Amino acid sequence: MFNFESFDSKVDTEIIGRNFIYSEEVESTNSFLLNKANKFNSDGTILLAEKQTKGRGRKERVWYSAKGQNLTFSILLTSKKYLGKKFNLLNFTTSLSVAFALENLYQLKTELKWPNDVLVNGKKICGILLESTSQGSKIERVVIGVGLNVNQGLFQGNFNLEPTSVKLELGESVDREKLLAELLNTFEELIQKIDTNPDEIMKDWKDRCNLIGEKISVTEDGNTKYGIFDDLDEEGFLLLKTKNKIEKIHFGDVSAA
């Protein structure tokens, strides 16, 4: 059981997580917060669920998480300050918040994988999924879904990238409340930099991406391209260097070639 009082004593934000919804079980935290009919509209609202029956990652991939062991939650952003901003910077801000929290609390060495994964020792410890709803051409709300493996000790099934957890890396269980508070405190600090210092976000993210400069493959919708991970552009899209050109990649699964 998540101890809200313990979490609340550690979180030091003004907006993010101040409206906090706890659920034993939902279909999907992202879907719930995206649905205006559920009448949660406050900027920074957090929905934490112990179990998701239809949890998902990018391209509708199923996300399995042991009940009560991990942190599976979504952050709702409704402020115009963030809507319409570069989506990948929100992605990078979230993955950096996870990375910083793991580094600061447990001294774990993290690696960031474009576009939305956090790795430890080459294994996936966290996935992130950004979704939005629009009215006409205007984005109304953005929801950032986070699945962070914390105290799960066993993962069953087939995975594109081998999973791990904080517990598996440290050899002991950790305080989920402390970890979530650290993550959200960091997120609120970093999200301000999308406006004030986006270059710092990009630099910190690239410093943790080991594939930049390496030969990679990028697969999307069954098509695979090969080249050098040259860099990211200012919007956070991957620049793939092939023999004849630099190609901008908006989506795809990236692997070392």
TORGUMAR-869766 format. One record per atom (N, C-alpha, C): x, y, z; residue in one letter. Coordinates in steps of 0.02 Angstrom, whole numbers, plus 50000, padded with zeros to 5 digits. Each point is the difference from the previous one (the first is absolute). Layout:
<pts>
XYZa...
</pts>
This chain:
<pts>
500424994050000m499585006050000m500445006350000m499835004649957f500385006349996f499815004450059f500505002550034n499895004250059n499995007349980n499405002849993f499955006849975f500305005050049f499924998950064e500275004750050e500765000349995e500314994349991s500734999849993s500215003649937s499644998949945f500155003449937f499905007650008f499455002050030d499845007150005d500515003850042d500304996750048s500505003350042s500665001149963s500094996549944k500635000449963k499945004149935k499405000649973v499925003649938v500025007550014v500355003749957d500115007150013d499855004049937d499424998749971t499815003449938t499455005150014t499915004449952e499455004850005e499394997749959e500134996649944i499464998249955i499984992449987i500574997249981i500014993049980i499864995550061i499474996049994g499824995350053g499615002950058g499825006549997r499615003050053r499274997649998r499784998149940n499364996549994n500194992749986n499924995650049f500274993249997f499424995050004f499954995849950i499484994949999i500344993250007i499764996150048y500274993350011y499454994949982y500194994949962s499524994949981s500314993050007s499624995550027e500234993150003e500054997149929e499525001849958e500004997049933e499635004449950e500305001249943v499675003349944v500214996449936v499635001549946e500214997049936e500675003049980e500035006649998s500615003549980s500005006950032s500555001850033t500035006650031t500005005549947t500324998849943n499995004949946n499305001149973n499664994549985s499325000649972s499535003550048s500074998650064f499565003150050f500095007550002f500625002450000l500125007250005l499885003549933l500054996449945l499865003149935l499255001249991l499594996250034n499285000349991n499705005750042n499785005249966k499725005850035k499384998350040k499654994749981a499404998050035a500134998150073a500634998350016n500184998250068n500095006250044n499995005949969k499985006550034k500605001550044k500574997549979f500635002050033f500375004549951f500035006450016n500285004949953n500575004150029n500174999050063s500505004150033s500704998549972s500355005249982d500684999249975d500434996750054d500384994949979g500444996650046g499694994250038g499364998449984t499674994350032t500394993649987t500074995950053i500334993549996i499494994650013i499994994949958l499614993950014l500494994250007l500034997250060l500424994250013l499554993950008l500134994849963a499604993950005a500454994250018a499764995850047e500394994150019e499974994749946e499475000149960k499944995249946k499645003349941k500254998749940q499665002249939q499814993849960q499364999449984t499794994049963t500135000749925t500095006349978k500165001149930k500575005049993k500504999150044g500605004349996g500344999049933g500285005449973r500294999449933r500605004749994r500424998249951g500565004349982g499905002649929g500555002049969r499965002649932r499744994749953r499615002349950k499704995649949k499544994650031k499675002150055e499504995750033e500304993550028e500654999950012r500304994050029r499774999350072r499854993950019v499754998750068v500565001050050v499835003250056w500495001150054w499744996250061w500384994850021y499814996150059y500405002550061y499655000750056s500335002250061s499694996450059s500424997150043a499744996550059a499655004950047a499414998150023k499595004450041k500365001950064k500025006650015g500275002450062g500764999950005g500344998449945q500734999550003q500365005849967q499675003349954n500345005049959n499675006950004n500215004549958l499675006549994l499735000749929l499354999249993t499675000849936t499515005850009t500165005549967f499615006150012f500015004449938f499555004950000s499975004949946s499965007050028s500295004749963i500005007150018i499585003749948i499515003950023l499585003949955l500265007249996l500105002449939l500205007049989l499455003449960l499735005450029t499475003749965t500195007449991t500545002150031s500215007049995s500235001549929s499775005749973k500215002049933k500755000949995k500315000750057k500735000950002k500364994049969k499704994150006y500324993949976y499674997149938y499375001749988l499654997349943l500285003249936l500114995849951g500275002649938g500765000650001g500304998550058k500725000250005k500284993849965k500655000049991k500334994449967k499884993750041k499644995349971f499814994050036f500604996150025f500524999549958n500584996150021n500365003050060n499945006750009l500305003050059l499624997950063l499344999249995l499634997250057l500214992850013l500104996349945n500254993150005n500674999950035n500465004249976f500685000150028f500005002450072f499585005050015t499945002450069t499794994550047t499524995949978t499764994550042t500544994750009t500324997949946s500514994850006s500605002550041s500175006449994l500535002750042l499805000250073l499375001450014s499775000150069s500064993050032s499834994949961v500094993150024v500744998650011v500415001849950a500724998750005a500315003550061a499845006450008f500285003850056f499794997050067f499364997950005a499754997150063a500384993550016a500094995849950l500364993750011l500735001150017l500305005149968e500705001650014e500085003050070e499565004750016n500075003550064n499854995650061n499484995849994l499804996050057l500414993650008l500174996949942y500304993350004y500674999349964y500255005649973q500645000049964q500014994949942q499434998949970l499974995749941l500235003849938l500384996849958k500235003249938k499474998849946k499705005449977t499454999349952t500235001649929t499634997449953e500105001449929e499315001649970e499975004949955l499375001849969l500004997749928l499454996949980k499944997249933k499445003749964k500165002849942w499515003749961w499444995349977w499365002050004p499785006550024p499785000250073p499884994150031n499615000450063n500174994750052n500614997350000d500174994950049d500585002250045d499974997450062v500565000950046v500284993050015v500664999449993l500334993650010l500495000450058l500114994150031v500544999250050v500364993549981v500655000449992n500394994249979n499734996849936n499785004249955g499754997649935g499314996950002g499675000250058k499334997150007k499495005550013k499404998949977k499485005150005k499705000250070k500045005950031i499725000850067i499385004549999i499925003849945c499435004749996c499825001449928c499365000449988g499735002249935g499545005950009g499965004249949i499615006250003i499565000449938i499395002350008l499545000749944l499635006650005l500115004449950l499655006449996l499404999349954l499435002550023e499405000249959e499655006750010e499585001949952s499665006450006s499314999649968s499585004950018t499365000949967t499985007149973t499645000849945s499975006549966s499295002149987s499905006549996q499375002949977q500175004249939q499814997549941g500225003249939g500754999249993g500355005549992s500734999749993s500365001350067s499615001150053k500305001750065k500024993950046k500584998850028i500074994650049i499675002350066i499564995950026e499645001850062e500344997350062e500264994049995r500334997050058r500534995049977r500524999650039v500544995149989v500044995650061v500064993649989v500094995250055v500664996349989v500404999850053i500644996549998i499934993850044i500034994249969g499964993750036g500704997450016g500094997850062v500654997450022v499904993150031v500404995349977g500014993350030g500714998750024g500105000450066l500674999350030l500014993750042l500444995449982n500074993650037n500395001350064n499664999050056v500315001750064v500174993750040v499504996450025n500134994350045n499814993349970n499864999949935q499844993749968q500644995849993q499964993750019g500604995850000g500034995049944g499444999149964l499974995049946l499585002649943l500254999349939f499645002149940f499904994049954f499384998649984q499854994449956q499775002449932q500184996449948g499795001849933g500605001449954g499845002049940n500525001849951n500035007549993n500605002649999f500105007349999f500505001949946f499865005749967n500485002749952n500655002050035n499925002350062l500575002250040l499914997050069l500514996450025e499944996650064e499835005050055e499504998550042p499825004650054p500414999050063p500025005250040t500294999650066t499605004550047t500195000250062s499665004250050s500525002750049s499795004950039v500455002750051v500204994550048v499524995850019k500144994550046k500524995249971k499934998249938l500474995449969l500705003049995l500035006549989e500665003249993e500335001050069e499615001350052l500285001450066l500034993850045l499584995049984g499974994150042g499555000850060g499605005350001e499535001250055e499435004449978e499444999550035s499425004249985s500135007150023s499665004749968v500085007150018v499315003250013v500025006050026d499415003850019d499705003349937d499434997649979r499685002849939r499805007350010r499785001650061e499775006750014e500575005149993e500584998250026k500595004349996k500225000949927k499984994649962l500215000349930l499525004349959l499354999150010l499535004149961l500065007350018l500085001650064a500085007050021a500625003149968a500554996450000e500625002549970e499915001149925e499674995449968l499885000549928l499585006249983l499455001050037l499555005649986l500325006750019l500385000150054n500355006250018n500475002049943n500354995149973t500475001349945t499635002049937t499454996649986f499615001649940f499765007250000f499755002250057e499755006950003e500565005149989e500604998550024e500575004449988e500195000049926e500044994049970l500244999449931l499505002849950l499354999250013i499515002149950i500025007649989i500225003650051q500075007349992q500545001749948q500494995549993k500565001349955k499824999249926k499414997049986i499784999649930i499945007149972i499795004650042d499965007149980d500665003650010d500314999050058t500575004250019t500674997549974t500084993449995n500654997349980n499944993249967n499664999749942p499914993549967p500664996749980p500515004049987d500644997249980d500304995650056d499875002050062e500264996050056e499664993250004e499344999949986i499634993749999i500304995549946i500115002749941m500274996149945m500704997450017m500425004350030k500684997950017k499994994450051k499615000850053d499974994950052d499744993449972d499525000549955w499734993949970w500534996649956w500325003949958k500504997249954k500604997150038k500175003050057d500554997450040d499874992950024d499364998050003r499824993350024r499794995349944r500075002349938c499824995849943c500644997349968c500134993650011n500634997049977n500014998549925n499425000349968l499974998249929l500175005749952l500035006150025i500175005649956i500714999049973i500065000449934g500644998849967g500114992849980g499534995650019e500084992949985e499564997949941e500174994149971k499594997049948k499374997250032k499425001849971i499364997750029i499544997649945i499484996550021s499434998449957s499395003350030s499565002449957v499375003150022v499434996449965v499564996950039t499454996249971t499345003250018t499585001049949e499335002850010e499544997049947e499444997250023d499504997049955d500314994849953d500464996150027g500294994649960g500575002149955g500145006449996n500555002549958n500605001650044n500594997849979t500615001250038t500495004149959t500275005150032k500525004249969k500644999550041k500565000649966y500654999550034y500405006349988y500405001850049g500435005949992g500365001650065g500265006050004i500325002550060i499525004650037i499944998950065f499605004650042f500415006450005f499875004749956d500425005949993d499895004950058d499365001450015d499855005050052d499255000250008d499775004850042l499305001850005l499925007049973l499435001549968d499885006949981d499705003750059d499855006449991e499785004150057e499324997950027e499634996149962e499354997650023e500054993050031e500604997249999g500104993550031g499924994149953g499945001449935f499954994449952f500694997449984f500034993549985l500644996749987l500245001649929l500635001849994l500305001249935l500434994049982l499784996449948l500334993949977l500445001549939l500634998750007k500475001449945k500104993649959k499795000549937t500114994449954t500545002149950t500114995949950k500555001449953k499915006749965k499385001649984n499895005849957n499705006150035n499734999050060k499625005650029k499914999250075k499735005250031i499774999950069i499244999749999i499724994950030e499274999150000e499725001150070e499465003750004k499675001250064k499524994350015k500084996950059i499574994550020i499545002350056i499344999549988h499515002250050h499824994550049h499984993849977f499804994450042f500424993949982f500034995250044g500344993849983g500334996750060g500134993549992d500374996250050d500734999949980d500425002550045v500715000849985v500404994550034v500474997049962s500454995050028s500695001049971s500504997850038a500685000049973a500044995249942a500335002149946a500054995749940a500664996250000a
</pts>
